Amino acid sequence: MAQLIYHSEDDDDRSESPFDKTIREIADSDSVWLVCPYISPNYLRSILANTDEWRVITAVLNRCKA
């Protein structure tokens, strides 16, 4: 099921990102597929630590000049 996650203008509590909260709730399941163009290895390890099976689809860019 698709769900739109966003910061509400009325949200007074900015201490917890709604994006991070939702990702961590999903990652607590048995199997996770994460599609994200940019994600740090440390964040990836932290959210997938308790997941039995996972797949990551991401962008890897080579910005080196030839």
N, C-alpha and C positions, 0 to 999 in steps of 0.2 A: 504494500500500500504506500503510495506517495504522500508525503506530508510536507507542507511549506513551513520552514523554520525561519524565524526572523526576530530581530530585536524590536520589541514594542515601544512606541513612544511613551506609553504610560508606565513602562517598567522602571520602577525606582531602584530595584536591586540589580546593579550592573556587576556585582561581584562574581557571578557565575554566568558564563556564556551559554545561551540556549543551544548553540551548536554543539559545544563540548558535552553538555548534559545529555542531549539526544544521542550523540555518537556513543557515549559510554553506556547508555541504556541498551542500545542495539548490540554493542560489543559483548554484553553479558550473556548473549545467546550462544548456542552450540556452534553455529556456523555463521560466518560474517563475510560478506563481499563488500569491499570498500572501493568506491570509485572516486578518486580525488586527483586533480591535476598536480597538486603540490602538497606534500606531507613530509614532515621531518621524521627521520628514523627513530628518534627518541619518543616522539608522540605516538608513532605507530606501535612501538614496543609497549608503551604504557596502556594503550587501549585494547591491545590484543593479548595481554598477559593472561587473561582468564578464559580465552576462547580456544576451543578444541580444534576447530578447522577454520581457515580463513584464506581469502584471495584478495589481492590488491591490484587494481588497475590504475596506473598513474602515468604521468608524462615525464619522460627523461629527456632533458634538452642538453645538447652539446653546444656550448657557446664559444668554443675555441675557434680562433681564426686559423685558416689553412695557410 
